[in-house]
Amino acid sequence: MAMATRQRRPPMPSDQSESKPYTKLDKPEKPDGKDRGEDRGIGWFVPLVCLGMLRYMSATTNIIHDCDETFNYWEPLHYLLYKSGFQTWEYSSQFALRSYLYIIFHNIVGLPASWWFGEEKVRVFYSIRIFLGLLSVITESALVVALSLKYGKRLASYTLAMLCLTSGCFFASTSFLPSSFSMYAMSLSSALFLFEKPAMAVAVAATGVILGWPFSILAFLPITIYSLIRRFRPVFFTGAVTSIVVMALSILVDHFYYKKWTSSVVNLLWYNVLGGGESHLYGTEGPLFYLRNGFNNFNFCFVLALLFVGILPFAKKKYAPDLLVVISPVYIWLAFMSLQPHKEERFLYPVYPLICVAASAVIESFPDIFHDKYNPNDPNVLVMIAKFLRPVALGFILCASHARTFSLINGYSAPLEIYKHLSYHDDVGAGATLCVGSEWHRFPSSFLVPSYVDNVQWLDDGFRGLLPFPFNSSLGGTSAAPSYFNNKNKASDKQYLANPEECTFLVELQLKRPFMTRGSDHSKWEVVAALPYLDRELSPPLYRSFFIPYRWQQLNVFGLYKLLRRTEK
């Protein structure tokens, strides 16, 4: 009997043996036989229009969430434009922790706007905010288009909806903060990575770190390392040249303003990392702070984003490695920042767009969990239910996000709006003095103070930390190093107005507390404007965090944010 011979398996074609990144063209054919190659994705028009409308709304309605935004960014910019504004110890030439390159970057809009609008500084303020919104629109639209071209319209559409409406992205997009700039860079760098332009992705990452926030380097590491592995020589050359050029420009600008050779980037890293920075002086939070904060700003979108790693076994072919590389900074950054004692909401801004991408990927993969891996095209009840749950989950996230956004804008916008009423009281004449006591940390910036108000003064209401001082041109302005500045958060006697009788206007918050405020003396002060302000301590956590119709007004407690004018002098 002839012995059967064992045959070798024919070799696979070369184009199938090579490992290639997953694209939407690798999806199974649709039942109708439609060619997926004809699907060119969402395109640029839809994300530009949708994000443009929402970012304009953010620019015109956003509140200032952190006094650091006011005193470390809006005030120095105001000084460069109008030669008046507050200076913090970080801008003292003795410490030089803040970059003037980041400040003057916003003069691209601020300087022409100040020439065009003149003394109408409020319009300059909103022009700069619209510029910030435009940066967000361009970078996030690039991310949406990249996702659409690589993974299809559904994932891109879900991401676009979340970028538009989640509270975190809505507010961070127009905040004047280096962490927001790093967020723009993260969106653009991720988009370029998905466009398979790794060298440009790393160049943008380097710019976001040096020009924006140096600490965000950790969040850019996954894309940088993976890009170097793919194409080492062009990526390394482009990243190195970009870093050297931006760093040199930063040093030159710092020398011009601080009047000495220094690098604010190096100084900031040295102070916080090697110099044993004392950020704990400004408050500490527990390890769960960012989990609570992430849920407040993204609700169940944040929960789904954290579950992205859990769905990888079901969607590994689709999302690994490229999308996993893009999303991995969420986990790295969240873990690293949670270990730091000093925590602030803005520290998470760089990864906000990636939270939306991760959550969208999870929602898009709901049916994959129940697919029969041996017969993926065979529909079953669980797959049909999972497909139905996709729009339900997205709709719930967007509704909860709108409730959060509405609550913050309507509950806490009074500090920004009350200062606009100063423009109706210029009959007091030039040389007026505006006084602020315990509400100094909610001062929205000198852009909201009319030019007839000569100066803003702090009143001693018991705060024992170091407050910002006005820039002193006679001492050198931006190059000054006032003797009373220190990095220990120790108050100076010179920071308060010695005689409160010099105040022409007074801003204060009146809450339902068993003590009298300065403005309670009606023989000296008259209320010229008052706006409701949500009392955080007396309002239930759920109802102050999210707008629930009828219950929000009924169960929350409100104080009055007041602008008062002296009746006698």
C-alpha positions in Angstrom: 0.0 0.0 0.0 1.4 3.3 -1.0 2.4 5.4 2.0 0.7 8.8 2.0 3.1 11.7 2.0 2.8 14.6 4.4 2.3 17.8 2.5 3.6 21.2 3.8 1.2 24.0 4.3 1.6 26.6 1.6 3.2 29.8 2.8 1.0 32.8 3.5 1.3 35.7 1.1 3.8 38.3 2.3 1.1 41.1 2.7 -0.8 38.9 5.2 2.2 37.8 7.2 3.3 41.3 8.1 1.7 42.9 11.1 -0.1 46.1 10.3 -1.9 48.6 12.4 -5.7 48.0 12.5 -7.9 50.4 10.5 -11.6 50.4 9.8 -10.9 48.7 6.5 -10.1 45.5 8.6 -13.7 45.3 9.8 -15.9 42.5 8.4 -17.8 43.3 5.3 -21.3 44.6 5.8 -24.2 42.3 4.8 -25.1 44.6 2.0 -21.6 44.3 0.5 -21.0 48.0 0.7 -17.3 48.8 0.1 -15.8 50.2 3.3 -13.1 51.9 1.3 -15.7 54.3 0.0 -16.4 55.5 3.5 -14.1 58.5 4.0 -15.1 59.2 7.6 -16.7 62.2 9.3 -14.5 64.8 7.6 -13.6 68.2 9.0 -16.8 70.2 8.6 -19.0 68.5 11.2 -16.5 68.6 14.1 -15.4 72.1 13.3 -19.0 73.4 13.4 -20.1 71.4 16.4 -17.0 72.1 18.5 -17.0 75.7 17.3 -20.5 76.4 18.6 -19.9 74.7 22.0 -16.5 76.4 22.5 -18.0 79.8 21.7 -20.6 79.0 24.4 -17.8 78.0 26.8 -15.8 81.2 26.1 -18.8 83.4 26.8 -20.2 81.6 29.8 -17.3 79.8 31.5 -16.5 80.8 35.1 -13.0 81.1 36.5 -12.5 77.9 38.5 -9.2 78.6 40.2 -7.5 81.8 41.5 -4.3 80.5 40.0 -5.8 81.2 36.5 -6.4 84.8 37.5 -3.2 85.7 39.3 -0.7 83.7 37.4 -2.0 84.2 33.9 -4.7 86.8 33.4 -2.9 89.4 35.7 0.5 89.2 34.1 -1.1 89.4 30.7 -3.0 92.5 31.9 0.2 94.1 33.0 1.9 93.5 29.7 -1.1 95.1 27.9 -2.1 97.9 30.3 0.9 98.3 32.7 -1.2 97.3 35.8 -2.0 94.0 37.4 -1.2 91.7 40.2 2.1 89.8 40.6 2.6 86.6 42.5 5.8 85.4 44.1 6.3 82.9 41.3 6.8 85.8 38.9 9.4 87.4 41.2 12.8 87.4 39.5 14.1 85.8 42.6 12.1 82.6 41.9 11.1 83.0 38.2 8.9 79.9 38.2 6.5 81.0 35.5 7.2 81.3 31.8 6.5 84.6 30.0 6.7 82.8 26.7 3.3 81.2 27.5 1.9 84.6 28.5 3.1 86.5 25.4 1.8 83.6 23.2 -1.7 85.0 24.0 -0.7 88.4 22.9 -1.3 87.1 19.4 -4.9 88.1 20.1 -4.5 90.2 23.2 -2.4 92.9 21.7 -4.5 93.6 18.5 -7.7 93.3 20.7 -6.4 95.9 23.1 -5.7 98.3 20.2 -9.1 97.7 18.7 -11.2 97.8 21.8 -9.1 100.4 23.7 -10.4 100.7 27.3 -13.1 98.1 26.8 -11.1 95.5 28.6 -14.0 93.1 29.1 -14.1 92.6 25.3 -10.3 91.9 25.3 -10.9 89.3 28.0 -13.5 87.5 25.9 -11.5 87.8 22.7 -8.6 85.9 24.4 -11.1 83.3 25.6 -12.5 82.8 22.1 -8.9 82.4 20.9 -8.4 79.6 23.5 -11.7 78.0 22.3 -10.4 78.1 18.7 -7.2 76.2 19.7 -9.5 73.6 21.3 -11.7 73.4 18.2 -8.8 72.8 15.8 -6.9 70.3 17.9 -10.0 68.3 19.0 -11.4 68.3 15.4 -8.1 66.8 14.3 -8.5 64.1 16.9 -12.1 63.3 15.8 -11.1 63.1 12.1 -8.2 60.8 12.9 -10.4 58.5 14.9 -13.0 58.5 12.0 -10.4 57.6 9.4 -8.8 54.9 11.4 -11.7 53.4 13.4 -14.9 54.5 11.7 -17.7 57.1 12.1 -19.3 55.5 15.2 -16.3 55.9 17.5 -15.5 59.3 16.2 -19.2 60.5 16.6 -19.3 59.3 20.2 -16.1 61.0 20.9 -17.3 64.2 19.3 -20.5 64.3 21.3 -18.5 63.8 24.6 -15.9 66.4 23.7 -18.7 68.9 23.0 -20.9 68.3 26.0 -19.0 66.7 28.9 -18.5 69.4 31.6 -14.8 68.7 32.0 -14.0 69.5 28.4 -16.5 72.3 28.2 -14.8 74.2 31.0 -11.1 73.2 30.5 -11.2 74.2 26.8 -11.3 78.0 27.5 -9.4 78.2 30.7 -6.3 80.3 30.5 -4.0 77.7 32.1 -0.8 75.8 31.0 -2.6 72.5 31.7 -5.3 73.5 29.1 -2.5 74.2 26.6 -1.1 70.8 27.3 -4.6 69.4 26.7 -4.6 71.0 23.3 -1.2 69.5 22.6 -2.4 66.1 23.8 -5.3 66.1 21.4 -3.2 67.2 18.4 -0.3 64.9 19.2 -2.8 61.9 19.5 -4.4 62.9 16.2 -1.0 63.0 14.4 0.0 59.7 15.9 -3.2 58.1 14.5 -2.6 59.9 11.2 0.7 57.9 11.3 2.8 61.0 11.5 4.9 60.1 14.6 7.6 62.8 14.1 5.0 65.6 14.1 3.2 64.0 17.0 6.4 64.1 19.1 7.2 67.7 18.0 3.7 68.8 19.2 4.2 66.9 22.5 7.5 68.7 23.1 5.9 72.0 22.5 3.0 71.2 24.9 5.5 70.3 27.6 7.9 73.2 27.3 5.5 76.0 26.3 2.6 74.6 28.3 3.1 72.5 31.5 6.5 70.8 32.0 5.0 68.1 34.3 2.8 66.9 31.5 5.8 65.2 30.0 4.7 62.0 31.8 1.4 62.0 29.9 3.2 62.3 26.5 5.6 59.4 27.2 3.5 56.6 25.7 3.2 58.3 22.3 6.8 59.5 22.3 8.3 56.1 23.2 6.1 54.1 20.8 6.9 56.6 18.0 10.6 56.3 18.7 10.3 52.5 18.4 8.5 52.8 15.1 10.7 55.4 13.4 13.6 56.3 15.7 15.8 58.5 13.5 13.2 61.0 12.1 11.2 61.1 15.4 14.3 61.7 17.5 15.6 64.4 15.2 12.3 66.3 15.0 11.6 66.0 18.7 15.2 67.1 19.6 15.1 70.1 17.3 11.7 71.2 18.4 12.7 70.9 22.1 15.9 72.9 21.6 14.2 75.7 19.6 11.2 76.1 22.0 13.5 75.9 25.1 15.9 78.5 23.6 13.0 80.8 22.8 11.7 80.3 26.4 15.1 81.3 27.9 15.4 84.4 25.7 11.9 85.6 26.6 12.5 84.9 30.3 15.8 86.9 30.1 13.9 89.8 28.5 11.3 90.0 31.3 13.3 88.8 34.3 16.4 90.7 33.3 18.7 87.7 34.1 19.6 84.5 32.4 17.2 81.9 33.7 14.8 79.2 32.6 11.4 79.1 34.2 10.9 75.5 32.9 14.0 74.3 34.8 13.2 76.5 37.8 9.7 75.0 38.1 10.9 71.4 37.8 13.8 72.1 40.2 11.5 73.7 42.8 8.8 70.9 42.7 10.9 67.8 42.1 14.5 68.3 43.2 14.1 71.3 45.5 11.5 69.7 47.7 8.7 72.0 46.6 6.2 72.8 49.4 3.0 72.7 47.4 1.3 71.2 50.5 1.3 74.7 51.9 -1.6 75.4 49.5 -3.8 72.4 50.6 -3.7 68.6 50.4 -6.4 66.1 49.4 -6.8 62.3 49.8 -6.0 59.6 47.2 -9.6 59.4 46.0 -9.8 63.1 45.1 -9.4 62.7 41.4 -11.8 59.8 41.3 -14.5 61.9 42.8 -13.6 64.9 40.7 -13.5 62.8 37.5 -17.0 61.5 38.2 -18.3 65.1 38.8 -16.9 66.4 35.6 -17.5 63.3 33.4 -20.1 61.2 35.3 -20.3 57.7 33.9 -18.1 58.7 31.0 -15.2 58.6 33.5 -16.3 55.2 34.8 -16.4 53.7 31.3 -13.0 55.3 30.5 -11.5 53.4 33.4 -13.0 50.2 32.1 -11.2 50.5 28.7 -8.5 48.0 29.7 -11.3 45.5 30.7 -12.8 45.4 27.2 -9.4 44.9 25.5 -9.7 41.1 25.5 -12.9 41.5 23.4 -11.6 44.3 21.1 -7.9 43.7 21.0 -7.7 43.5 17.3 -9.4 46.9 16.9 -7.7 48.9 19.6 -4.3 47.4 20.3 -1.7 48.8 20.0 -2.5 52.2 18.6 -5.6 53.3 20.5 -4.2 51.7 23.7 -1.1 53.8 23.3 -3.2 56.9 22.9 -5.5 56.2 25.9 -2.8 54.8 28.2 -1.9 58.4 29.6 -5.2 58.4 31.3 -4.1 55.6 33.7 -0.5 56.8 34.0 -1.5 60.4 34.7 -4.3 59.5 37.1 -2.1 57.1 39.1 0.8 59.6 39.3 -1.3 62.6 40.2 -3.2 60.7 42.9 0.1 60.0 44.7 0.8 63.7 45.0 -0.4 65.4 48.3 -1.4 68.7 46.6 -4.3 68.1 44.2 -6.3 70.4 42.0 -8.9 69.8 39.4 -6.9 71.5 36.6 -4.0 69.0 37.0 -6.1 66.4 35.1 -6.8 68.7 32.1 -4.1 67.2 29.8 -5.9 63.9 29.6 -9.5 65.1 29.5 -10.0 64.5 25.7 -8.5 61.0 26.1 -11.2 60.2 28.8 -13.8 60.9 26.1 -12.0 58.7 23.6 -11.7 55.8 26.1 -15.3 56.0 27.1 -16.4 56.1 23.4 -14.3 53.0 22.6 -16.0 51.1 25.5 -19.5 52.1 24.4 -18.7 51.2 20.7 -17.5 47.8 21.9 -20.6 46.8 23.8 -21.7 44.2 21.2 -18.2 42.8 20.9 -18.5 41.4 24.4 -21.3 39.1 23.3 -20.3 38.2 19.8 -19.6 34.6 18.9 -15.9 34.7 18.0 -16.4 31.7 15.7 -19.3 33.3 13.9 -19.2 37.1 14.5 -21.8 37.8 11.8 -24.5 35.7 13.5 -26.8 38.0 15.4 -28.1 37.0 18.8 -30.3 38.7 21.4 -27.5 39.9 23.6 -25.8 41.5 20.7 -29.0 43.3 19.8 -29.5 44.5 23.4 -25.8 45.7 23.5 -26.3 47.7 20.3 -29.5 49.3 21.8 -27.6 50.2 24.9 -25.0 52.2 23.0 -27.2 55.3 22.3 -28.8 54.9 25.7 -25.5 55.1 27.6 -24.3 58.0 25.4 -27.5 59.9 25.9 -27.4 59.4 29.7 -23.8 60.7 29.9 -24.7 63.8 27.8 -27.8 64.6 29.9 -25.8 64.3 33.1 -23.0 66.4 31.7 -25.5 69.1 30.8 -26.9 69.0 34.3 -23.4 69.5 35.7 -22.5 72.3 33.4 -25.8 74.1 34.1 -25.3 73.8 37.8 -21.8 75.3 37.8 -22.6 78.2 35.4 -25.8 79.2 37.2 -24.5 78.5 40.7 -21.1 80.1 40.6 -21.0 82.7 37.9 -21.7 85.7 40.2 -18.0 86.6 40.9 -17.4 87.1 37.2 -20.7 88.9 36.5 -20.7 91.2 39.5 -17.6 93.1 38.5 -19.2 94.0 35.1 -21.6 96.2 37.0 -18.7 98.6 37.9 -19.0 100.0 34.4 -22.3 101.6 35.3 -20.8 103.7 38.2 -18.1 105.7 36.5 -19.8 108.8 37.9 -17.6 108.5 41.0 -14.8 109.9 38.8 -11.2 108.8 38.4 -9.1 107.6 41.3 -11.7 105.1 42.8 -10.6 102.3 45.0 -12.1 98.8 44.8 -11.8 96.7 48.0 -12.0 93.0 48.3 -11.8 91.1 51.6 -12.2 87.3 52.0 -13.4 87.0 48.4 -9.9 87.8 47.0 -9.6 84.3 45.7 -12.6 84.8 43.4 -11.3 88.0 41.9 -11.8 87.4 38.2 -8.9 89.6 36.9 -8.3 93.3 36.3 -9.8 92.9 32.8 -13.2 93.1 34.5 -12.2 96.3 36.4 -12.9 99.6 34.5 -10.0 102.1 34.0 -11.6 104.7 36.3 -10.8 102.4 39.2 -7.2 103.3 40.0 -6.4 100.3 42.2 -7.8 97.1 43.8 -6.9 96.7 47.5 -7.2 93.7 49.8 -8.9 94.0 53.2 -7.7 92.0 56.2 -10.5 89.5 56.9 -8.3 87.0 58.7 -6.4 85.3 55.8 -2.8 84.6 56.8 -1.3 83.5 53.5 0.7 85.6 51.0 -1.5 87.5 48.7 -0.5 88.9 45.2 0.9 92.4 45.1 0.5 94.9 42.2 3.3 94.9 39.7 5.6 97.8 40.7 7.1 99.6 37.6 9.3 101.7 39.8 11.0 98.6 41.1 11.4 97.1 37.6 8.0 95.6 36.9 8.4 92.1 35.6 12.1 92.1 36.8 11.2 93.1 40.3 11.9 90.9 43.3 10.0 92.6 46.2 11.5 91.8 49.6 8.2 90.7 51.0 7.8 87.9 48.5 8.5 84.4 49.8 7.8 80.8 48.9 6.5 79.8 52.3 3.0 81.3 51.9 3.7 83.7 54.7 1.6 86.9 54.8 3.1 90.4 54.7 1.7 93.4 56.6 2.0 95.4 53.4 -0.6 93.2 51.5 -3.6 94.8 53.2 -5.1 98.3 52.9 -4.4 100.0 56.2 -7.4 102.3 56.1 -10.7 100.7 54.9 -12.2 104.2 54.8 -10.4 104.8 51.5 -12.6 102.2 49.7 -15.0 103.5 47.1 -16.4 100.1 46.2 -16.6 96.8 48.1 -17.2 93.3 46.9 -18.3 90.7 49.4 -20.3 87.5 49.7 -23.2 87.4 52.1 -24.1 83.9 53.3 -26.5 82.7 55.9 -24.0 82.8 58.8 -24.3 84.2 62.3 -21.9 87.1 61.8 -22.1 90.5 60.2 -20.2 91.5 57.1 -18.7 94.9 56.3 -21.5 95.8 53.9 -24.1 95.2 56.6 -23.5 98.8 57.8 -26.1 100.6 55.7 -25.0 103.9 57.0 -21.7 103.6 55.0 -22.6 101.2 52.1 -25.4 100.8 49.6 -25.9 97.7 47.5 -25.6 98.6 43.8 -25.7 95.0 42.5 -26.4 91.6 44.0 -26.4 88.1 42.4 -27.2 84.7 43.8 -24.3 82.5 44.7 -24.7 78.8 45.5 -23.8 78.0 49.2 -21.7 74.9 48.9 -21.6 74.1 52.6 -25.3 74.2 53.2 -26.5 72.6 49.9 -26.9 68.8 49.4 -23.9 67.4 47.4 -26.1 65.8 44.7 -28.2 68.8 44.0 -25.4 71.3 44.1 -23.3 69.1 41.7 -26.0 68.4 39.1 -29.0 70.4 38.0 -32.2 68.4 38.7 -35.3 70.4 37.5 -37.3 72.0 40.4 -35.2 70.3 43.0 -32.1 72.4 42.2 -33.8 75.6 43.1 -35.8 74.2 46.0 -33.1 72.3 47.9 -30.0 74.3 47.3 -29.1 77.3 49.5 -28.0 80.6 48.0 -26.1 83.5 49.3 -25.8 87.0 47.7 -22.6 88.2 45.9 -22.7 91.9 46.3 -21.1 95.0 44.9 -21.5 97.9 47.3 -20.8 101.6 46.9 -19.8 103.9 49.8 -22.5 106.4 50.7 -20.3 108.7 52.7 -16.6 109.4 52.7 
